[in-house]
Structures are given as structure tokens and as C-alpha cells.
Amino acid sequence: MEPPKIYYFDNNATTRVAPEVVAAMVPFLSEHWGNPSSSYQFGKATARHIELAREKVAALIHADPREIIFTSCGTESNNSAIHSALITHPGKRHILTTAVEHSANIKFCEYLQKRGYEVTFLPVEPDGSLDIHLLEKSIRPDTAIVSVMLANNETGVIFPLEEIAAICRSKGVLIHTDAVQTPGKLKLNVADLGVDMLSLSAHKLHAPKGIGLLYVKKRTKYVPYVTGGGQERGRRGGTENVASMVAFGRAAELAMATLDDENTRVRALRDRLEKTILKTIPNTFRNGSRDSRLPNTSNLAFDHVEAEAILMLLDQAGICASSGSACTTGSLDPSHVLVAMGLTPARARASIRFSLGIYNTSEDVDYLLQHLPGIISRLRAVSHTHSKHGSERNAESSTRAVSAH
Ligand SMILES: *Cc1c(COP(=O)(O)O)cnc(C)c1O
């Protein structure tokens, strides 16, 4: 049975595994399933494919393959980078990061705070940008690491990592960046960025979930986060996820090949979607900078409506989008990113992220634009009726009213 057609606008949450990637990985599940650390050929032969994959992911960011550590996900990569900095600098107990990082960073830093470390979460401007001067002033003699994402997963806002890394270098502080949202969207070159460590996750670039990497610049002291067997040259224990590593390598090649498509065709689709919504639906606003932004992301506020209610009606029409990050959906808390940008909790809870990708077509955007205005006006009508009955909490009552349908 064919699954029903979906209209997928949630590529920052995860992406479809490319057919080319499936084809590349399947032999390592079906035939070549040996352990790469074995002494016999059947196992050992797979090790060569890990190294080929390592070369391909290294090429994506212009690194040396020896600078790549495969991990289980972007979350592990971020945790590992910060963990290593703290262990290799035992006298330094301060971490500098931002208030808009992915929960993979924020939650780990909060955990470390409870263990006695000090963390500064830098605020952002209303357009989601960072005050670089403030960042510079916030680096302390006891700062072990600065961790700043390259592009935000909720708004697409890009941070000037080159500038930030130059400041860190001049102060002799390690700089890590969570670049998970950027492959296939931005050109990536670790030397140009000037970072010491960089995280990626394969499922954001059309490979499977459960595989990531951490780039660690040559001669950077590194202590493993997952300790066990001597895999990854002693830097990450655990039997290698060979099929997923091969998949990641193939996806890295494709991401370089689709960079143009993402920056021309996908960008144009995103811009048409955004412009049409802002023009035709009243009381809608873009969250975050228009220009310093990934080409695929649009985060929009629909005042007086609850995002969860919009998502539910979009879902009924087969449209996938999200509020905040997939990792926090389901909680009623407004997005920490939008709140850090100074949005009121009400407007943050009225915001939806549309994130496009290489598989989106013009017809997908037409379909969304056909359905969305009706959904918003229907929800606003419900919310308006309720407010006439004295409810102040328009958005919330509209959610309930719609849920009851
Ligand atoms: C998805 C994402 C992560 C987490 O990656 P996982 O592989 O899902 O752990 C981290 N940072 C950003 C910016 C992301 O978008």
C-alpha cells in the first residue's frame, strides 16, 4: 500500500533518506555485516569502507579525514566537545554559549551547572543576531570553551563564526560550533571558519538518524566522551555503525552536489511561501533576520492563534511543519529561541517553522498556500467568538475549541 502523500516542510527536524543513500548502505546491512575490528577478511574488509566514508565527510567540511570522529548523533558530538574541553582544562570551569543553542547544548550546560560549572548563556538581539562585542567581553580567564552554533535550527539565523573564532583564537580559548543545520545549505570550510571543533548530524542531510560526527582540529587535545574499545583511534568507543557511516559519506557527497539547488530553487520556494503568507494573511510576522539566514527556513508568527492548533489542522491536510524544535514539541513552553529574541510568550506560541528541502516542489508550496489562509481565519474566528464571551486567553481557547471538533 502506498503511504498517503505528505507535504513535508520540516526538514530542520529531519530529512528524507535519499534513495542513493539507502542504496549505498544496504549492502552493509545485508551482506557485509562483519565487525571491522575482526582479524579475518570478512570483518576487516568493512574497515576500508569506514575510511572511504570518513574521507567523504571530511571533504564536505574541507577537513583532514584524521580530524573526523564518528559519533552516534549531533547531540553526542556537542556533549563530547564540551566534555573534552572541560577535562583537558581542569582549572577552567566556565563555558560560554548562547541562549538560542539546540537543547543538545543547553540541557548539557544546565546539567554541568548543577555539577558546579559556570555557564554564560549569551542573549540575542530581536532579529536573533549576537552582539559580538558582548561575546568578547564575556570570555573569562577561566573559560574552557566557547560553543556557538553556526545556524539556528528554529529561525535559520546564521552567526558570524569566522569573527567569533578569531576572537577566541586571540584569547587562546577553544571554539566549538554546532553546524548541524548547515550542510547542503552553506559552503563549509573548517579552516575558513577557524573553529577547533564542529558537530554534524547525518539525518539533517538525507542520511539515517543515529550517526553524527565531531571534527577535532589537528593538535587539539581530546578526551573521549564514550570510552570503550579502541575504535575511532581511541577517541570514541563502540563497534562502528558501518552502514550508517557509509550512508553519511554518500550523503556528504550529495550535499555538496545540491548546494546550488538549495541556494537557488529552494530559496526561491521559501521566499515565495514567506512573502505570500506575510502579504495575504493579516497579523503575521517573520521571526529573525531576513538576510543572514539559511535559504530553507521561515519562522512566522500568526498572532492570536495557537501554533499547536495550526499544526493540528495542517496535519489533517497532510502538511508537516513544526513549532519550535521537534525536541521540545509537545511541551506547552514557548520556544526558548523566540523568547530569547524578545517575543512575548503569546507570540512565540503563535509561531510556526517551515523548513524546506531539495525534495520540495513548487506544487508543495501551492498546496500549503491553498490550505493555510483558511486554517488561520477559521482559528481566528473561533478565538474571536471566545473572546466575545469574555475569555482573555484567545489562543488557548481556540486550541481547545478546535480539539473538540
Ligand atoms: C537536530 C539538531 C541537533 C541534534 O542532532 P541529533 O543527531 O538529532 O542528536 C543538534 N543541533 C542542531 C542545531 C540540530 O538541528
The ligand as an SDF file (V2000), in Angstrom:
LIG
                    3D

 15 15  0  0  0  0  0  0  0  0999 V2000
   18.9840   18.2290   15.0830 C   0  0  0  0  0  0  0  0  0  0  0  0
   19.9870   19.1080   15.7450 C   0  0  0  0  0  0  0  0  0  0  0  0
   20.8460   18.6130   16.7410 C   0  0  0  0  0  0  0  0  0  0  0  0
   20.7340   17.2070   17.2760 C   0  0  0  0  0  0  0  0  0  0  0  0
   21.1780   16.2340   16.3850 O   0  0  0  0  0  0  0  0  0  0  0  0
   20.7580   14.7050   16.7010 P   0  0  0  0  0  0  0  0  0  0  0  0
   21.5090   13.9110   15.7060 O   0  0  0  0  0  0  0  0  0  0  0  0
   19.2890   14.6400   16.4960 O   0  0  0  0  0  0  0  0  0  0  0  0
   21.1640   14.4230   18.0890 O   0  0  0  0  0  0  0  0  0  0  0  0
   21.7640   19.4650   17.2900 C   0  0  0  0  0  0  0  0  0  0  0  0
   21.8630   20.7420   16.8880 N   0  0  0  0  0  0  0  0  0  0  0  0
   21.0700   21.2590   15.9420 C   0  0  0  0  0  0  0  0  0  0  0  0
   21.2310   22.6780   15.5350 C   0  0  0  0  0  0  0  0  0  0  0  0
   20.0950   20.4620   15.3370 C   0  0  0  0  0  0  0  0  0  0  0  0
   19.2930   20.9840   14.4210 O   0  0  0  0  0  0  0  0  0  0  0  0
  1  2  1  0
  2  3  1  0
  2 14  2  0
  3  4  1  0
  3 10  2  0
  4  5  1  0
  5  6  1  0
  6  7  2  0
  6  8  1  0
  6  9  1  0
 10 11  1  0
 11 12  2  0
 12 13  1  0
 12 14  1  0
 14 15  1  0
M  END
$$$$
